[in-house]
Amino acid sequence: MVVANQILPIPNPIHNIIPIRFNSSAGLYMVSLYTRDGQLLQAIPVNITSEQQDVLLPIRHAQQGIYLIRVNPQDGKPGYTLKVINK
């Protein structure tokens, strides 16, 4: 589980789906998945409507390896980056 305002990967490694828990204020976020080389694989806009909300980011198309997750609030606050391993 990735906690969006703390970035805690539980579990890590992951298995084709990244659970993300937003423990922050409601708002719009962009969740992006990158290869280790920085290539953007997918970006998903997420609308958080409560102070704690779970979102699942499927990465079934991705091969085994290391990926970067970037969570960017759309209100201009700093984002978070996390390295995860897909097995």
C-alpha positions as CSV (number, residue, x, y, z in Angstrom):
1,M,0.0,0.0,0.0
2,V,1.4,3.4,-1.0
3,V,0.3,6.1,1.5
4,A,0.1,9.2,-0.7
5,N,1.1,11.7,2.0
6,Q,3.8,9.5,3.5
7,I,4.7,7.1,0.6
8,L,4.9,3.8,2.4
9,P,5.0,0.8,0.0
10,I,3.2,-2.1,1.6
11,P,3.7,-4.7,0.1
12,N,6.8,-4.1,-1.9
13,P,7.4,-6.0,-4.1
14,I,4.0,-5.6,-5.7
15,H,2.2,-8.0,-8.1
16,N,0.7,-6.1,-11.0
17,I,-1.5,-3.8,-8.9
18,I,-0.4,-0.9,-6.8
19,P,-2.7,-0.1,-3.9
20,I,-2.5,3.6,-3.0
21,R,-4.0,5.1,0.2
22,F,-4.6,8.8,0.2
23,N,-4.4,10.1,3.8
24,S,-4.8,13.7,2.8
25,S,-7.3,16.4,2.0
26,A,-9.8,15.9,-0.8
27,G,-8.7,17.1,-4.2
28,L,-7.4,16.1,-7.6
29,Y,-4.2,14.1,-8.0
30,M,-2.2,12.7,-10.9
31,V,-0.7,9.3,-10.3
32,S,1.9,8.4,-12.9
33,L,3.9,5.2,-13.5
34,Y,7.4,5.5,-14.9
35,T,10.1,3.0,-15.9
36,R,13.4,3.2,-14.1
37,D,14.7,5.1,-17.2
38,G,12.0,7.8,-16.8
39,Q,9.6,6.7,-19.6
40,L,6.0,7.5,-18.7
41,L,3.9,4.3,-19.0
42,Q,0.6,5.6,-17.7
43,A,-0.9,8.6,-15.9
44,I,-4.3,8.4,-14.1
45,P,-6.1,11.4,-12.7
46,V,-7.6,10.6,-9.3
47,N,-10.4,12.6,-7.6
48,I,-10.1,12.1,-3.8
49,T,-13.4,12.9,-2.1
50,S,-12.6,12.0,1.5
51,E,-9.7,12.3,3.9
52,Q,-8.8,8.6,3.5
53,Q,-9.5,6.8,0.2
54,D,-7.9,3.8,-1.5
55,V,-7.1,3.6,-5.2
56,L,-5.8,0.6,-7.2
57,L,-3.3,1.3,-10.0
58,P,-3.2,-1.7,-12.3
59,I,0.1,-2.3,-14.0
60,R,-0.7,-5.7,-15.7
61,H,0.9,-4.6,-18.9
62,A,4.3,-3.9,-17.1
63,Q,7.0,-6.5,-17.0
64,Q,8.8,-7.6,-13.9
65,G,11.2,-4.9,-12.7
66,I,11.6,-1.6,-10.9
67,Y,9.1,1.2,-11.5
68,L,8.6,4.7,-10.1
69,I,5.3,6.0,-8.9
70,R,4.7,9.7,-8.9
71,V,1.8,11.2,-7.0
72,N,1.2,14.9,-7.8
73,P,-1.5,17.0,-6.1
74,Q,-3.1,19.3,-8.6
75,D,-3.2,22.2,-6.1
76,G,0.6,22.9,-6.6
77,K,1.8,21.3,-3.4
78,P,4.9,19.1,-3.6
79,G,4.4,15.6,-5.0
80,Y,5.8,12.2,-3.9
81,T,7.9,9.6,-5.7
82,L,8.2,6.0,-4.7
83,K,10.2,3.1,-6.2
84,V,8.4,-0.2,-6.4
85,I,9.3,-3.6,-7.7
86,N,6.8,-5.5,-9.8
87,K,7.2,-9.3,-9.5
